[in-house]
Amino acid sequence: MRHFSKEEWLLYIKDQLEEPKREELENHLFSCDQCLEIYMELIEDQAEEIPNLENDRFTDEVVTKLPVRKGKQKESFLRSPIFHYGIAAVVTLTLMSTGVFQSMAGIIGIVETSNFSEQKQSVSNHLMEKALSLFDIIETNHEEGEK
């Protein structure tokens, strides 16, 4: 396994390497403990040059540089729930005043009563009645033939 020099690791830390070389060094860090130790030593040595992110002013400076958002944007009136409830109430009152619900109730009542009044016969009863009527026809033909 090829190990990298301290100079190469220092260039890596200072972000002065081209992308392919940089990726090669990163991948090597995952598999080589010896190079990882060198890298960690160089990081400790370069600690003064690396910005301190624990600085409270750093966060404040970043926040002040962010674009200022305007207050909460108002929703369109057409998207408000009150508008939808109002439309539903108007449609309901219109249908009630024109008698649509009453006529629907009347139609449903007629359909229900017609379904109960029609008693459907089973297939076997229907076939039995057809057979009996056929026997009646044969019997009357037989009696007429004897006369």
Protein Blocks (a to p, Z undefined) as FASTA:
>chain_A
ZZddfklmmmmmnopacfklmmmmmmmmmmmmklmmmmmmmmmmmmmmpccfkbmklmmm
mmmmpccddddddddfklpmklmmmmmmmmmmmmmmnommmmmmmmmmmmmmmmmmpccd
dfklmmmmmmmmmmmmmmmmmmmmmZZ
